[in-house]
């Protein structure tokens, strides 16, 4: 599976779910279960690589603004959700987290930003296909600390200065 096919699967299942993250995860499992086990593992590698790439202090700060706070787990689920938003939003958000102010049409912190179930979709599909737990993906593990310079998430002035567009749109 190449990167284009990965993003097509993400996009098609998201569009069919009409913005519902839980429905998106269910549709993703159904779609992946139509593939062969090796393709499911390829999908999982693409997903995990992007998940690890999104482990940055700046993106965590953006999630903090959008969600009005983001614990370790909440940031993990946010990164899964961000992948689920598709290539343009994901790449834009990783490159410039403040650009999420323009890239996101709407954002409801009660339902958006939590893609926990998306993170398990490939594992569930693989298990449905094989009856076994997915093997190690053979990709580097996530870094011990997020990339970049740490931010003081509790300091609203720091967040407003670092993420002016997100702050103006979602917190001001």
C-alpha positions in Angstrom: 0.0 0.0 0.0 1.4 3.4 -0.9 0.8 6.7 0.7 -1.8 7.7 -1.8 -3.9 4.6 -1.1 -3.5 5.2 2.6 -4.9 8.7 2.4 -7.7 7.6 0.0 -8.9 5.0 2.5 -8.8 7.6 5.3 -10.7 10.2 3.2 -13.4 7.8 1.9 -14.2 6.4 5.3 -14.2 9.9 6.9 -16.5 11.3 4.2 -18.9 8.3 4.6 -18.9 8.9 8.4 -20.0 12.5 7.9 -17.7 13.8 10.6 -18.5 11.3 13.3 -15.2 10.0 14.7 -16.7 6.8 16.1 -18.5 6.0 12.9 -15.3 6.8 11.0 -13.4 4.2 13.0 -16.1 1.6 12.4 -16.1 2.2 8.7 -12.3 2.2 8.6 -12.2 -1.3 10.3 -14.8 -2.5 7.8 -12.8 -1.2 4.8 -9.5 -2.5 6.1 -11.1 -6.0 6.7 -11.7 -6.1 3.0 -7.9 -6.1 2.4 -5.4 -8.8 2.8 -3.5 -8.9 6.1 -0.2 -7.6 4.7 -2.1 -4.5 3.3 -3.6 -3.9 6.7 -0.2 -4.0 8.2 1.0 -1.5 5.5 -1.9 0.8 6.5 -0.9 0.4 10.2 2.7 1.4 9.3 1.5 4.5 7.5 -0.7 5.4 10.4 1.9 4.8 13.1 4.6 6.8 11.2 2.3 9.8 10.9 1.2 9.4 14.5 4.9 9.5 15.6 5.6 12.4 13.3 2.9 14.5 15.0 4.5 14.1 18.4 5.7 17.7 18.7 5.3 20.4 21.4 3.8 22.8 18.9 1.1 20.4 17.8 0.4 19.6 21.5 0.0 23.3 22.1 -2.4 23.6 19.3 -4.4 20.7 20.6 -4.4 22.4 24.0 -5.9 25.5 22.5 -8.5 23.5 20.5 -9.5 21.2 23.3 -9.1 23.8 26.2 -6.5 21.5 27.7 -4.9 18.2 26.5 -3.5 15.5 28.8 -1.0 12.9 27.5 -3.9 10.6 26.5 -5.9 13.5 25.0 -3.0 14.5 22.8 -2.5 10.8 21.7 -6.2 10.7 20.6 -5.9 14.1 19.0 -3.0 12.9 16.8 -5.2 9.9 15.7 -8.1 12.3 15.0 -5.7 14.6 13.0 -4.6 11.8 10.8 -8.3 11.0 10.3 -8.9 14.5 8.9 -6.9 13.7 5.8 -3.6 14.5 4.2 -4.1 18.3 3.8 -5.2 19.0 7.3 -2.7 16.6 8.8 0.3 17.9 6.8 -0.7 21.5 7.3 -1.2 20.9 11.1 2.2 19.2 11.5 4.0 21.8 9.4 2.3 24.8 11.0 -0.1 23.9 13.9 -1.5 27.4 14.0 -2.8 26.9 10.4 -5.4 24.5 11.8 -7.4 27.7 12.4 -7.9 27.9 8.6 -7.7 24.2 7.8 -10.6 23.1 10.1 -14.1 24.1 8.9 -15.7 23.5 12.2 -14.5 22.2 15.5 -16.6 21.0 18.4 -14.4 20.1 21.3 -17.1 17.7 22.6 -16.8 15.4 19.6 -13.9 16.5 17.5 -10.2 16.0 18.4 -10.7 12.5 19.8 -9.8 9.8 17.4 -8.8 7.1 19.9 -10.7 4.4 18.0 -9.0 5.3 14.7 -5.7 4.3 16.3 -7.0 0.8 16.9 -8.7 0.3 13.5 -5.9 -1.5 11.7 -5.3 -3.8 14.7 -9.0 -4.7 14.9 -9.1 -5.4 11.1 -6.0 -7.5 11.2 -7.4 -9.6 14.1 -10.7 -10.0 12.3 -8.8 -11.3 9.2 -6.3 -13.6 10.9 -7.6 -14.3 14.4 -4.2 -13.1 15.7 -2.8 -10.0 17.2 -0.9 -7.8 14.7 2.8 -8.3 14.8 5.4 -5.6 15.5 5.3 -3.1 12.6 9.1 -2.8 12.4 9.1 1.0 12.5 10.9 3.2 14.9 9.2 3.9 18.2 7.8 7.3 19.1 10.5 9.6 20.7 10.6 9.7 24.5 9.8 13.5 24.4 7.9 15.5 21.8 10.0 17.3 19.1 10.8 21.0 19.6 10.8 23.3 22.5 8.5 22.7 25.4 5.6 25.1 25.9 4.0 26.3 29.2 0.4 25.1 28.4 -0.9 26.7 31.5 0.2 30.2 30.4 -2.6 31.6 28.2 -0.4 34.5 27.1 2.2 32.1 25.8 -0.4 30.1 23.9 -2.1 33.2 22.5 1.3 34.5 21.2 2.4 31.1 19.8 -1.0 30.3 18.2 -2.6 33.6 17.4 -5.0 32.4 14.7 -6.2 29.4 16.7 -6.5 31.6 19.8 -8.5 34.2 18.0 -10.8 31.7 16.5 -11.3 29.2 19.3 -10.5 31.0 22.6 -10.8 34.7 22.3 
